[in-house]
Amino acid sequence: MPRSPLPQVAIVGRPNVGKSAIFNRLAGRRIAIVHDQPGVTRDRIATQVSKAKVPYELTDTGGIGALLDDGFADQVRAEADIAIHAADLILFVVDAREGIHPIDRELASLLRQEEGNVILLANKVDTAKTDSDAAEFSELGFDHQWSISAAHGRNFNELESAIAERLAPIAAGFESEEGDSEENPVKIAIVGRPNVGKSSLINAILNDERSIVSDVAGTTRDAVDVPYQRDGQHFTLIDTAGIRQRTRRDTSVEVFSVMRSERSIRRADLCLLVIDASSGVVSQDRRIAKMVIDAHKPCIVLLNKFDLFHPGAHFQDRIDQFREELGDDLFFLPYAPKVAISAKNRQYLGKIFKAINDVIETANNPVATGVLNRLLQNAITRNPPPVRQNKRLKLLYATQKREDRPSCIPVPEYILFVNYANLLTRTYERFLENQIRKEFPMEGLPFVFRTRSRTPRELQDGKSSQGGKASAKKKNRKR
């Protein structure tokens, strides 16, 4: 994966010293989960701090040196090591309230061997009166040390200035890549229930052990944004926490993780719904699919672990059988194309991006207004809408809404100008959608219909006009 055109800043330290709180404060928004429980952050979480004096990419890491009770300590350390070696500037965080810990000494010894710049941050120094709590950390041997409070934002303006000063000569050495800075990456949210292979898919795409992979459900807790470039196209891959049923969310951290996943769906341009082909579609898959539908998001269904689905049968036969079964189980997600892959074996990954590019191309080639109106009027003529309250729906005009700032994958939003908006039933709306899809399948894209009624004055003018025409006809008959 190509290096980001921005300087790299990594936050490291032992568990529960406030790394994620510092990450959120510098990023200017809540991205990483902050909790008193040690070991909450496991994966590397990265974001671009574009509003800084010298823009940079900031990475939060899992706590190093923890004796975690969930078996992830070695992997967390490996993730942090990767971030340290890739960083141009390291923010080494310690807890001023607890004083120097043996792990702090080990980390200090490790970081002094790195060629990169290091700033020591003594966190949880909430007031000037407690500045003395950070004095003992000078023995760790770093020239640059700041006393801060991530919870209260104390000394963060000075810290941001210090970061900019250290990064300025590094940023000057980067080649100017204006095209990259103006590139608007396509945000791809990878969603699904726990342990279907979302993090494995991220690692397979990147060809890197970026996300921690384990058979333990719930390994990923944050929604991790990962920049990715493929064939000159920029993406942001959002690795989300597995979404479990509400009755099975056993900790506050997990509840918050699921909330982040749901928010990731809303901010994504497209969702990849990962399903375990070996176990088939379950009720939670359908619930997650409904979240995607309710958010009106483009979607592609990935049938992961397909190597385990009837492995003895011919591949195409397996594909046809699973798609048939999937069509019944996800009948309310008919617009999403289905792609069979094996993240573990890195098989058929190219098909994912072909499907993504097909969706992007389709979304940016809308149906012409004239064609849309003829198609809908013909459909209404063949199958008129039902009569409700002694009135029948009449379509006056239809058009596709144009966004002032269109997204990377604009969702078709059709505005129907009708006589009475409340006459359009959901059933008839689905009928109109099916008629459009017969001519223009638009795989991967949901439809959004908005109805607008004529104003009472327009309706009255219409009645008056019709009344005038009727009177004129009567006069003509009398003559």
C-alpha beads as a LAMMPS data file, in Angstrom:
LAMMPS data file: protein, C-alpha beads

479 atoms
478 bonds

1 atom types
1 bond types

-500.0 500.0 xlo xhi
-500.0 500.0 ylo yhi
-500.0 500.0 zlo zhi

Masses

1 110.0

Atoms # bond

1 1 1 0.000 0.000 0.000
2 1 1 1.472 3.423 -0.936
3 1 1 2.544 5.737 1.806
4 1 1 0.224 8.609 2.695
5 1 1 1.406 11.966 1.282
6 1 1 1.125 13.403 4.815
7 1 1 3.580 13.145 7.737
8 1 1 2.760 10.296 10.130
9 1 1 2.166 10.872 13.855
10 1 1 1.659 7.872 16.183
11 1 1 0.341 7.901 19.750
12 1 1 1.847 5.133 21.922
13 1 1 1.831 4.219 25.587
14 1 1 0.689 1.594 28.033
15 1 1 -3.041 0.943 28.516
16 1 1 -5.423 3.460 30.058
17 1 1 -3.109 6.486 30.036
18 1 1 -5.458 8.495 27.793
19 1 1 -4.154 7.828 24.276
20 1 1 -7.613 7.656 22.701
21 1 1 -8.730 10.848 24.463
22 1 1 -5.643 12.646 23.091
23 1 1 -6.370 11.161 19.642
24 1 1 -9.940 12.511 19.693
25 1 1 -8.812 15.925 20.971
26 1 1 -6.188 16.349 18.229
27 1 1 -8.518 14.984 15.545
28 1 1 -11.212 17.444 16.586
29 1 1 -13.934 14.793 16.835
30 1 1 -14.741 11.600 18.706
31 1 1 -13.372 8.715 16.689
32 1 1 -11.701 6.341 19.145
33 1 1 -13.687 4.843 22.023
34 1 1 -12.675 6.278 25.401
35 1 1 -13.337 4.076 28.425
36 1 1 -11.796 3.384 31.833
37 1 1 -11.432 -0.297 30.972
38 1 1 -7.822 -1.074 29.924
39 1 1 -7.298 -2.519 26.456
40 1 1 -10.345 -0.971 24.772
41 1 1 -8.326 0.104 21.718
42 1 1 -6.874 -2.901 19.903
43 1 1 -6.420 -1.979 16.248
44 1 1 -4.493 0.919 14.806
45 1 1 -6.941 3.762 14.195
46 1 1 -5.917 6.487 11.767
47 1 1 -7.373 9.802 10.645
48 1 1 -6.147 12.835 8.770
49 1 1 -5.823 16.021 10.837
50 1 1 -6.343 18.375 7.908
51 1 1 -7.095 21.520 9.956
52 1 1 -3.704 21.544 11.693
53 1 1 -1.086 24.156 10.765
54 1 1 0.837 21.308 9.157
55 1 1 -1.675 18.601 8.124
56 1 1 -0.732 15.079 9.162
57 1 1 -2.083 11.565 9.572
58 1 1 -2.629 10.621 13.214
59 1 1 -2.615 6.996 14.407
60 1 1 -3.893 5.699 17.732
61 1 1 -2.522 2.352 18.909
62 1 1 -3.498 -0.270 21.435
63 1 1 -1.887 -0.141 24.859
64 1 1 1.575 -1.731 24.875
65 1 1 2.630 -4.038 27.659
66 1 1 -0.774 -4.840 29.069
67 1 1 -1.477 -8.204 30.597
68 1 1 -4.821 -8.292 28.844
69 1 1 -7.281 -10.963 29.896
70 1 1 -8.549 -11.570 26.362
71 1 1 -5.406 -12.954 24.727
72 1 1 -4.655 -10.018 22.432
73 1 1 -1.544 -8.586 24.159
74 1 1 0.978 -9.841 21.593
75 1 1 -1.084 -8.642 18.646
76 1 1 -1.631 -5.227 20.219
77 1 1 2.138 -4.902 20.715
78 1 1 2.745 -5.901 17.091
79 1 1 0.248 -3.307 15.858
80 1 1 1.914 -0.591 17.942
81 1 1 5.381 -1.593 16.687
82 1 1 4.206 -1.176 13.090
83 1 1 2.886 2.313 13.842
84 1 1 6.089 3.308 15.655
85 1 1 8.350 2.268 12.800
86 1 1 6.186 4.082 10.228
87 1 1 5.879 7.335 12.225
88 1 1 7.675 10.622 11.572
89 1 1 6.713 11.856 15.055
90 1 1 5.795 9.804 18.124
91 1 1 3.627 11.068 20.986
92 1 1 4.640 8.965 23.990
93 1 1 1.851 9.178 26.596
94 1 1 2.286 8.540 30.324
95 1 1 -0.056 8.904 33.308
96 1 1 1.119 11.723 35.600
97 1 1 -1.212 10.640 38.393
98 1 1 0.236 7.118 38.627
99 1 1 3.874 8.115 38.124
100 1 1 6.505 6.126 36.264
101 1 1 5.498 2.553 35.597
102 1 1 7.973 -0.220 34.665
103 1 1 6.286 -0.461 31.257
104 1 1 6.935 3.276 30.765
105 1 1 10.654 2.636 31.294
106 1 1 10.648 -0.238 28.776
107 1 1 8.847 1.882 26.187
108 1 1 11.206 4.808 26.792
109 1 1 14.181 2.537 26.174
110 1 1 12.596 1.293 22.962
111 1 1 11.650 4.768 21.693
112 1 1 15.109 6.237 22.355
113 1 1 16.448 3.755 19.791
114 1 1 14.107 5.104 17.095
115 1 1 15.350 7.711 14.678
116 1 1 11.967 9.445 14.675
117 1 1 11.119 12.460 16.835
118 1 1 9.478 11.790 20.198
119 1 1 7.388 14.112 22.368
120 1 1 6.659 12.878 25.888
121 1 1 3.111 13.750 27.031
122 1 1 2.385 13.577 30.747
123 1 1 -1.399 13.282 30.668
124 1 1 -3.995 13.914 33.396
125 1 1 -2.274 17.083 34.653
126 1 1 -5.526 19.005 35.031
127 1 1 -4.249 22.201 36.684
128 1 1 -1.038 24.183 37.102
129 1 1 -0.944 23.053 40.741
130 1 1 -0.400 19.462 39.621
131 1 1 2.415 20.249 37.156
132 1 1 4.872 18.894 39.713
133 1 1 3.322 15.432 39.205
134 1 1 4.985 15.283 35.786
135 1 1 8.469 16.329 36.921
136 1 1 9.700 12.787 37.603
137 1 1 9.206 11.780 33.925
138 1 1 12.216 13.889 32.938
139 1 1 14.410 10.954 33.975
140 1 1 13.092 9.011 30.960
141 1 1 15.482 11.054 28.872
142 1 1 13.367 12.932 26.299
143 1 1 14.159 16.525 25.349
144 1 1 10.561 17.483 24.617
145 1 1 7.971 17.013 27.347
146 1 1 4.510 18.526 27.823
147 1 1 2.080 18.367 30.733
148 1 1 -1.442 18.110 29.348
149 1 1 -4.994 17.135 30.221
150 1 1 -6.873 15.406 27.415
151 1 1 -10.060 15.489 29.457
152 1 1 -9.980 19.294 29.824
153 1 1 -7.919 20.315 26.796
154 1 1 -5.215 21.893 28.934
155 1 1 -2.066 22.963 27.016
156 1 1 -3.387 21.496 23.740
157 1 1 -2.890 24.738 21.808
158 1 1 0.767 24.684 22.794
159 1 1 0.997 20.963 21.955
160 1 1 -0.486 21.512 18.495
161 1 1 2.032 24.288 17.855
162 1 1 4.874 21.991 18.960
163 1 1 3.639 19.239 16.627
164 1 1 3.466 21.697 13.715
165 1 1 6.998 22.923 14.462
166 1 1 8.379 19.374 14.467
167 1 1 6.506 18.347 11.320
168 1 1 7.197 21.451 9.210
169 1 1 10.634 20.336 7.918
170 1 1 9.309 16.798 7.383
171 1 1 6.308 18.048 5.418
172 1 1 8.570 20.236 3.290
173 1 1 10.413 17.102 2.215
174 1 1 7.290 15.473 0.846
175 1 1 6.638 15.864 -2.840
176 1 1 3.679 18.090 -3.632
177 1 1 0.741 15.934 -4.634
178 1 1 -2.089 18.373 -5.276
179 1 1 -4.132 15.754 -7.032
180 1 1 -4.073 13.549 -3.947
181 1 1 -4.987 16.383 -1.600
182 1 1 -8.005 17.260 -3.716
183 1 1 -9.053 13.651 -4.164
184 1 1 -12.302 12.821 -2.426
185 1 1 -11.942 9.184 -1.323
186 1 1 -14.876 6.807 -1.618
187 1 1 -15.876 5.782 1.936
188 1 1 -16.583 2.048 2.094
189 1 1 -18.103 0.700 5.336
190 1 1 -17.514 -3.027 5.895
191 1 1 -20.391 -4.198 8.086
192 1 1 -21.728 -7.485 9.385
193 1 1 -22.281 -9.535 12.489
194 1 1 -19.279 -10.629 14.608
195 1 1 -16.730 -13.080 13.261
196 1 1 -17.832 -13.117 9.610
197 1 1 -14.358 -11.970 8.477
198 1 1 -14.537 -8.177 8.219
199 1 1 -11.048 -7.542 9.626
200 1 1 -9.641 -10.450 7.620
201 1 1 -11.057 -8.801 4.514
202 1 1 -9.371 -5.486 5.372
203 1 1 -6.037 -7.262 5.867
204 1 1 -6.465 -9.210 2.631
205 1 1 -7.218 -6.058 0.629
206 1 1 -4.259 -4.185 2.141
207 1 1 -2.012 -7.265 2.078
208 1 1 -1.124 -6.148 5.606
209 1 1 -2.009 -7.252 9.140
210 1 1 -3.610 -3.876 9.822
211 1 1 -6.558 -5.167 11.853
212 1 1 -6.377 -7.783 14.582
213 1 1 -8.030 -11.029 13.501
214 1 1 -9.295 -13.570 16.020
215 1 1 -11.962 -16.231 16.371
216 1 1 -13.194 -14.321 19.422
217 1 1 -16.336 -12.422 18.468
218 1 1 -16.072 -8.681 19.054
219 1 1 -12.323 -8.303 18.479
220 1 1 -12.763 -5.039 16.584
221 1 1 -14.262 -2.366 18.822
222 1 1 -13.659 0.942 17.073
223 1 1 -14.754 1.863 13.583
224 1 1 -11.308 1.987 11.981
225 1 1 -10.755 4.271 8.961
226 1 1 -8.034 2.927 6.688
227 1 1 -6.856 4.937 3.624
228 1 1 -6.391 2.734 0.573
229 1 1 -5.389 3.370 -3.023
230 1 1 -6.061 0.976 -5.893
231 1 1 -5.307 1.655 -9.559
232 1 1 -5.029 5.380 -8.837
233 1 1 -8.419 5.493 -7.099
234 1 1 -8.667 6.569 -3.449
235 1 1 -10.809 4.784 -0.889
236 1 1 -11.353 4.935 2.854
237 1 1 -12.087 1.462 4.194
238 1 1 -14.118 1.597 7.417
239 1 1 -13.624 -1.583 9.449
240 1 1 -16.548 -1.666 11.878
241 1 1 -17.277 -3.637 15.023
242 1 1 -19.476 -6.687 14.593
243 1 1 -23.107 -5.750 15.208
244 1 1 -24.691 -8.170 17.652
245 1 1 -28.286 -8.318 18.834
246 1 1 -29.060 -5.805 21.561
247 1 1 -29.863 -8.542 24.071
248 1 1 -26.342 -9.992 23.596
249 1 1 -24.340 -6.775 24.104
250 1 1 -22.796 -7.531 27.460
251 1 1 -20.615 -4.473 28.140
252 1 1 -20.895 -0.720 27.785
253 1 1 -17.842 -0.767 25.495
254 1 1 -19.583 -3.158 23.129
255 1 1 -22.768 -1.073 23.105
256 1 1 -20.709 1.976 22.183
257 1 1 -18.859 -0.025 19.510
258 1 1 -22.146 -0.975 17.870
259 1 1 -23.282 2.657 17.958
260 1 1 -20.078 3.577 16.108
261 1 1 -20.790 0.879 13.521
262 1 1 -24.287 2.212 12.950
263 1 1 -22.880 5.731 12.581
264 1 1 -20.308 4.403 10.087
265 1 1 -23.133 3.108 7.908
266 1 1 -24.683 6.574 7.831
267 1 1 -21.446 8.350 6.863
268 1 1 -20.320 5.818 4.260
269 1 1 -20.763 6.230 0.510
270 1 1 -21.268 2.480 0.098
271 1 1 -21.622 -0.515 2.414
272 1 1 -20.130 -3.967 1.977
273 1 1 -22.394 -6.354 3.891
274 1 1 -20.253 -9.381 4.786
275 1 1 -22.091 -12.687 5.232
276 1 1 -20.586 -16.007 6.320
277 1 1 -21.312 -18.311 3.383
278 1 1 -20.482 -21.374 5.468
279 1 1 -23.309 -20.707 7.939
280 1 1 -25.734 -18.884 5.647
281 1 1 -27.958 -15.894 6.319
282 1 1 -29.203 -15.494 9.901
283 1 1 -31.667 -13.074 11.455
284 1 1 -28.931 -10.638 12.503
285 1 1 -27.733 -10.377 8.885
286 1 1 -31.239 -9.270 7.949
287 1 1 -31.295 -6.700 10.764
288 1 1 -28.000 -5.218 9.563
289 1 1 -29.285 -5.194 5.987
290 1 1 -32.294 -3.216 7.208
291 1 1 -29.938 -0.643 8.780
292 1 1 -28.314 -0.199 5.364
293 1 1 -31.713 0.116 3.664
294 1 1 -33.040 2.599 6.228
295 1 1 -29.915 4.739 5.704
296 1 1 -30.522 4.654 1.901
297 1 1 -26.986 3.431 1.261
298 1 1 -25.631 1.695 -1.843
299 1 1 -24.736 -1.872 -0.928
300 1 1 -22.837 -4.930 -2.159
301 1 1 -23.258 -8.287 -0.406
302 1 1 -20.014 -10.218 0.090
303 1 1 -20.314 -13.968 0.537
304 1 1 -17.173 -14.557 2.576
305 1 1 -15.664 -17.937 3.501
306 1 1 -17.070 -19.233 0.228
307 1 1 -14.326 -21.862 0.153
308 1 1 -16.236 -23.569 3.015
309 1 1 -19.606 -23.590 1.235
310 1 1 -20.042 -27.056 -0.366
311 1 1 -16.300 -27.196 -1.189
312 1 1 -16.648 -30.331 -3.291
313 1 1 -19.081 -28.819 -5.803
314 1 1 -18.234 -26.807 -8.919
315 1 1 -17.653 -23.119 -8.142
316 1 1 -20.340 -21.762 -10.480
317 1 1 -22.876 -24.294 -9.196
318 1 1 -22.123 -23.157 -5.649
319 1 1 -22.524 -19.516 -6.709
320 1 1 -25.896 -20.163 -8.379
321 1 1 -27.179 -22.167 -5.422
322 1 1 -26.104 -19.614 -2.829
323 1 1 -27.501 -16.666 -4.797
324 1 1 -30.819 -18.467 -5.051
325 1 1 -30.853 -19.098 -1.304
326 1 1 -29.674 -15.568 -0.592
327 1 1 -32.413 -14.095 -2.752
328 1 1 -34.991 -15.717 -0.485
329 1 1 -33.246 -14.710 2.744
330 1 1 -32.509 -11.108 1.715
331 1 1 -35.575 -10.544 -0.455
332 1 1 -35.847 -6.919 0.733
333 1 1 -32.311 -6.156 -0.490
334 1 1 -32.802 -7.130 -4.147
335 1 1 -30.749 -4.301 -5.609
336 1 1 -27.450 -5.396 -4.007
337 1 1 -25.106 -7.477 -6.207
338 1 1 -23.642 -10.588 -4.582
339 1 1 -19.897 -11.292 -4.758
340 1 1 -18.383 -14.565 -3.499
341 1 1 -14.924 -14.258 -1.917
342 1 1 -12.503 -15.874 0.515
343 1 1 -10.742 -13.224 2.607
344 1 1 -8.578 -15.849 4.342
345 1 1 -7.244 -17.159 1.030
346 1 1 -7.294 -13.718 -0.638
347 1 1 -9.452 -15.077 -3.463
348 1 1 -11.646 -13.033 -5.838
349 1 1 -10.923 -9.702 -4.125
350 1 1 -10.699 -7.975 -7.501
351 1 1 -14.390 -8.715 -8.040
352 1 1 -15.232 -6.493 -5.063
353 1 1 -13.689 -3.413 -6.641
354 1 1 -15.132 -4.218 -10.046
355 1 1 -18.573 -4.266 -8.422
356 1 1 -17.800 -1.006 -6.559
357 1 1 -16.710 0.714 -9.780
358 1 1 -19.827 -0.554 -11.576
359 1 1 -22.003 0.993 -8.846
360 1 1 -20.076 4.288 -9.032
361 1 1 -20.406 4.432 -12.825
362 1 1 -24.139 3.667 -12.687
363 1 1 -24.766 6.255 -9.979
364 1 1 -23.062 8.965 -12.015
365 1 1 -25.141 8.236 -15.139
366 1 1 -28.715 9.107 -14.081
367 1 1 -31.844 8.330 -16.095
368 1 1 -32.750 11.238 -18.381
369 1 1 -35.769 13.231 -17.183
370 1 1 -37.742 12.702 -20.392
371 1 1 -37.116 8.950 -20.354
372 1 1 -38.071 8.775 -16.669
373 1 1 -41.385 10.561 -17.227
374 1 1 -42.377 8.413 -20.216
375 1 1 -41.472 5.249 -18.319
376 1 1 -43.541 6.186 -15.259
377 1 1 -46.532 7.469 -17.237
378 1 1 -46.632 4.245 -19.264
379 1 1 -46.458 2.188 -16.071
380 1 1 -49.326 4.180 -14.520
381 1 1 -51.426 3.838 -17.673
382 1 1 -50.960 0.050 -17.727
383 1 1 -51.596 -0.355 -14.008
384 1 1 -53.438 2.690 -12.544
385 1 1 -52.996 3.436 -8.823
386 1 1 -55.844 2.475 -6.496
387 1 1 -58.608 4.902 -5.585
388 1 1 -58.299 6.242 -2.054
389 1 1 -60.758 8.621 -0.411
390 1 1 -62.572 8.927 -3.763
391 1 1 -59.363 10.222 -5.338
392 1 1 -56.801 8.646 -7.635
393 1 1 -53.110 9.525 -7.706
394 1 1 -52.066 11.529 -10.763
395 1 1 -48.433 11.973 -11.728
396 1 1 -47.858 15.438 -13.140
397 1 1 -44.097 15.370 -13.512
398 1 1 -41.019 13.480 -12.280
399 1 1 -37.388 14.490 -12.010
400 1 1 -34.213 13.329 -10.290
401 1 1 -32.925 15.626 -7.565
402 1 1 -29.579 17.258 -8.251
403 1 1 -27.266 17.790 -5.284
404 1 1 -25.256 21.012 -4.983
405 1 1 -22.358 18.913 -3.685
406 1 1 -22.936 15.409 -5.009
407 1 1 -21.347 12.541 -3.121
408 1 1 -18.995 10.043 -4.724
409 1 1 -21.932 7.675 -5.199
410 1 1 -25.115 9.780 -5.502
411 1 1 -28.232 7.817 -4.576
412 1 1 -31.106 8.291 -7.083
413 1 1 -33.713 10.484 -5.432
414 1 1 -36.796 10.930 -7.593
415 1 1 -39.189 13.796 -6.932
416 1 1 -42.748 13.030 -8.029
417 1 1 -45.040 16.027 -8.480
418 1 1 -48.555 14.671 -7.931
419 1 1 -52.067 15.911 -7.178
420 1 1 -52.113 14.519 -3.594
421 1 1 -48.934 13.106 -2.014
422 1 1 -50.825 11.001 0.561
423 1 1 -52.340 8.898 -2.230
424 1 1 -49.002 7.197 -3.017
425 1 1 -48.947 3.921 -1.087
426 1 1 -45.798 1.976 -0.272
427 1 1 -47.040 -0.910 -2.409
428 1 1 -47.520 1.306 -5.454
429 1 1 -44.167 2.963 -4.788
430 1 1 -42.511 -0.472 -4.985
431 1 1 -44.379 -1.107 -8.229
432 1 1 -42.969 2.095 -9.743
433 1 1 -39.481 1.176 -8.517
434 1 1 -39.747 -2.262 -10.134
435 1 1 -40.826 -0.681 -13.423
436 1 1 -37.768 1.577 -13.402
437 1 1 -35.454 -1.324 -12.540
438 1 1 -36.816 -3.395 -15.442
439 1 1 -35.362 -0.816 -17.819
440 1 1 -32.499 0.415 -15.636
441 1 1 -31.423 -2.251 -13.066
442 1 1 -28.973 0.099 -11.290
443 1 1 -27.454 -2.717 -9.235
444 1 1 -26.169 -1.659 -5.853
445 1 1 -28.257 1.522 -5.685
446 1 1 -31.367 2.060 -3.556
447 1 1 -34.203 4.317 -4.711
448 1 1 -35.652 7.219 -2.767
449 1 1 -39.035 8.642 -3.809
450 1 1 -40.146 12.075 -2.619
451 1 1 -43.664 13.274 -3.421
452 1 1 -44.813 16.864 -3.683
453 1 1 -48.453 17.851 -3.906
454 1 1 -49.770 20.756 -5.900
455 1 1 -50.621 23.659 -3.635
456 1 1 -54.312 24.279 -2.720
457 1 1 -54.263 27.330 -4.987
458 1 1 -52.925 25.266 -7.901
459 1 1 -55.615 22.664 -7.285
460 1 1 -58.287 25.384 -7.112
461 1 1 -56.969 26.978 -10.295
462 1 1 -57.091 23.581 -11.929
463 1 1 -60.699 23.067 -10.855
464 1 1 -61.633 26.584 -11.978
465 1 1 -59.993 25.973 -15.315
466 1 1 -61.859 22.689 -15.690
467 1 1 -65.087 24.406 -14.612
468 1 1 -64.545 27.145 -17.168
469 1 1 -63.980 24.586 -19.886
470 1 1 -67.170 22.732 -18.892
471 1 1 -69.241 25.976 -18.976
472 1 1 -67.864 26.800 -22.394
473 1 1 -68.876 23.351 -23.648
474 1 1 -72.452 23.830 -22.314
475 1 1 -72.751 27.234 -24.033
476 1 1 -71.534 25.709 -27.289
477 1 1 -74.202 22.982 -27.022
478 1 1 -76.954 25.549 -26.463
479 1 1 -75.842 27.437 -29.539

Bonds

1 1 1 2
2 1 2 3
3 1 3 4
4 1 4 5
5 1 5 6
6 1 6 7
7 1 7 8
8 1 8 9
9 1 9 10
10 1 10 11
11 1 11 12
12 1 12 13
13 1 13 14
14 1 14 15
15 1 15 16
16 1 16 17
17 1 17 18
18 1 18 19
19 1 19 20
20 1 20 21
21 1 21 22
22 1 22 23
23 1 23 24
24 1 24 25
25 1 25 26
26 1 26 27
27 1 27 28
28 1 28 29
29 1 29 30
30 1 30 31
31 1 31 32
32 1 32 33
33 1 33 34
34 1 34 35
35 1 35 36
36 1 36 37
37 1 37 38
38 1 38 39
39 1 39 40
40 1 40 41
41 1 41 42
42 1 42 43
43 1 43 44
44 1 44 45
45 1 45 46
46 1 46 47
47 1 47 48
48 1 48 49
49 1 49 50
50 1 50 51
51 1 51 52
52 1 52 53
53 1 53 54
54 1 54 55
55 1 55 56
56 1 56 57
57 1 57 58
58 1 58 59
59 1 59 60
60 1 60 61
61 1 61 62
62 1 62 63
63 1 63 64
64 1 64 65
65 1 65 66
66 1 66 67
67 1 67 68
68 1 68 69
69 1 69 70
70 1 70 71
71 1 71 72
72 1 72 73
73 1 73 74
74 1 74 75
75 1 75 76
76 1 76 77
77 1 77 78
78 1 78 79
79 1 79 80
80 1 80 81
81 1 81 82
82 1 82 83
83 1 83 84
84 1 84 85
85 1 85 86
86 1 86 87
87 1 87 88
88 1 88 89
89 1 89 90
90 1 90 91
91 1 91 92
92 1 92 93
93 1 93 94
94 1 94 95
95 1 95 96
96 1 96 97
97 1 97 98
98 1 98 99
99 1 99 100
100 1 100 101
101 1 101 102
102 1 102 103
103 1 103 104
104 1 104 105
105 1 105 106
106 1 106 107
107 1 107 108
108 1 108 109
109 1 109 110
110 1 110 111
111 1 111 112
112 1 112 113
113 1 113 114
114 1 114 115
115 1 115 116
116 1 116 117
117 1 117 118
118 1 118 119
119 1 119 120
120 1 120 121
121 1 121 122
122 1 122 123
123 1 123 124
124 1 124 125
125 1 125 126
126 1 126 127
127 1 127 128
128 1 128 129
129 1 129 130
130 1 130 131
131 1 131 132
132 1 132 133
133 1 133 134
134 1 134 135
135 1 135 136
136 1 136 137
137 1 137 138
138 1 138 139
139 1 139 140
140 1 140 141
141 1 141 142
142 1 142 143
143 1 143 144
144 1 144 145
145 1 145 146
146 1 146 147
147 1 147 148
148 1 148 149
149 1 149 150
150 1 150 151
151 1 151 152
152 1 152 153
153 1 153 154
154 1 154 155
155 1 155 156
156 1 156 157
157 1 157 158
158 1 158 159
159 1 159 160
160 1 160 161
161 1 161 162
162 1 162 163
163 1 163 164
164 1 164 165
165 1 165 166
166 1 166 167
167 1 167 168
168 1 168 169
169 1 169 170
170 1 170 171
171 1 171 172
172 1 172 173
173 1 173 174
174 1 174 175
175 1 175 176
176 1 176 177
177 1 177 178
178 1 178 179
179 1 179 180
180 1 180 181
181 1 181 182
182 1 182 183
183 1 183 184
184 1 184 185
185 1 185 186
186 1 186 187
187 1 187 188
188 1 188 189
189 1 189 190
190 1 190 191
191 1 191 192
192 1 192 193
193 1 193 194
194 1 194 195
195 1 195 196
196 1 196 197
197 1 197 198
198 1 198 199
199 1 199 200
200 1 200 201
201 1 201 202
202 1 202 203
203 1 203 204
204 1 204 205
205 1 205 206
206 1 206 207
207 1 207 208
208 1 208 209
209 1 209 210
210 1 210 211
211 1 211 212
212 1 212 213
213 1 213 214
214 1 214 215
215 1 215 216
216 1 216 217
217 1 217 218
218 1 218 219
219 1 219 220
220 1 220 221
221 1 221 222
222 1 222 223
223 1 223 224
224 1 224 225
225 1 225 226
226 1 226 227
227 1 227 228
228 1 228 229
229 1 229 230
230 1 230 231
231 1 231 232
232 1 232 233
233 1 233 234
234 1 234 235
235 1 235 236
236 1 236 237
237 1 237 238
238 1 238 239
239 1 239 240
240 1 240 241
241 1 241 242
242 1 242 243
243 1 243 244
244 1 244 245
245 1 245 246
246 1 246 247
247 1 247 248
248 1 248 249
249 1 249 250
250 1 250 251
251 1 251 252
252 1 252 253
253 1 253 254
254 1 254 255
255 1 255 256
256 1 256 257
257 1 257 258
258 1 258 259
259 1 259 260
260 1 260 261
261 1 261 262
262 1 262 263
263 1 263 264
264 1 264 265
265 1 265 266
266 1 266 267
267 1 267 268
268 1 268 269
269 1 269 270
270 1 270 271
271 1 271 272
272 1 272 273
273 1 273 274
274 1 274 275
275 1 275 276
276 1 276 277
277 1 277 278
278 1 278 279
279 1 279 280
280 1 280 281
281 1 281 282
282 1 282 283
283 1 283 284
284 1 284 285
285 1 285 286
286 1 286 287
287 1 287 288
288 1 288 289
289 1 289 290
290 1 290 291
291 1 291 292
292 1 292 293
293 1 293 294
294 1 294 295
295 1 295 296
296 1 296 297
297 1 297 298
298 1 298 299
299 1 299 300
300 1 300 301
301 1 301 302
302 1 302 303
303 1 303 304
304 1 304 305
305 1 305 306
306 1 306 307
307 1 307 308
308 1 308 309
309 1 309 310
310 1 310 311
311 1 311 312
312 1 312 313
313 1 313 314
314 1 314 315
315 1 315 316
316 1 316 317
317 1 317 318
318 1 318 319
319 1 319 320
320 1 320 321
321 1 321 322
322 1 322 323
323 1 323 324
324 1 324 325
325 1 325 326
326 1 326 327
327 1 327 328
328 1 328 329
329 1 329 330
330 1 330 331
331 1 331 332
332 1 332 333
333 1 333 334
334 1 334 335
335 1 335 336
336 1 336 337
337 1 337 338
338 1 338 339
339 1 339 340
340 1 340 341
341 1 341 342
342 1 342 343
343 1 343 344
344 1 344 345
345 1 345 346
346 1 346 347
347 1 347 348
348 1 348 349
349 1 349 350
350 1 350 351
351 1 351 352
352 1 352 353
353 1 353 354
354 1 354 355
355 1 355 356
356 1 356 357
357 1 357 358
358 1 358 359
359 1 359 360
360 1 360 361
361 1 361 362
362 1 362 363
363 1 363 364
364 1 364 365
365 1 365 366
366 1 366 367
367 1 367 368
368 1 368 369
369 1 369 370
370 1 370 371
371 1 371 372
372 1 372 373
373 1 373 374
374 1 374 375
375 1 375 376
376 1 376 377
377 1 377 378
378 1 378 379
379 1 379 380
380 1 380 381
381 1 381 382
382 1 382 383
383 1 383 384
384 1 384 385
385 1 385 386
386 1 386 387
387 1 387 388
388 1 388 389
389 1 389 390
390 1 390 391
391 1 391 392
392 1 392 393
393 1 393 394
394 1 394 395
395 1 395 396
396 1 396 397
397 1 397 398
398 1 398 399
399 1 399 400
400 1 400 401
401 1 401 402
402 1 402 403
403 1 403 404
404 1 404 405
405 1 405 406
406 1 406 407
407 1 407 408
408 1 408 409
409 1 409 410
410 1 410 411
411 1 411 412
412 1 412 413
413 1 413 414
414 1 414 415
415 1 415 416
416 1 416 417
417 1 417 418
418 1 418 419
419 1 419 420
420 1 420 421
421 1 421 422
422 1 422 423
423 1 423 424
424 1 424 425
425 1 425 426
426 1 426 427
427 1 427 428
428 1 428 429
429 1 429 430
430 1 430 431
431 1 431 432
432 1 432 433
433 1 433 434
434 1 434 435
435 1 435 436
436 1 436 437
437 1 437 438
438 1 438 439
439 1 439 440
440 1 440 441
441 1 441 442
442 1 442 443
443 1 443 444
444 1 444 445
445 1 445 446
446 1 446 447
447 1 447 448
448 1 448 449
449 1 449 450
450 1 450 451
451 1 451 452
452 1 452 453
453 1 453 454
454 1 454 455
455 1 455 456
456 1 456 457
457 1 457 458
458 1 458 459
459 1 459 460
460 1 460 461
461 1 461 462
462 1 462 463
463 1 463 464
464 1 464 465
465 1 465 466
466 1 466 467
467 1 467 468
468 1 468 469
469 1 469 470
470 1 470 471
471 1 471 472
472 1 472 473
473 1 473 474
474 1 474 475
475 1 475 476
476 1 476 477
477 1 477 478
478 1 478 479
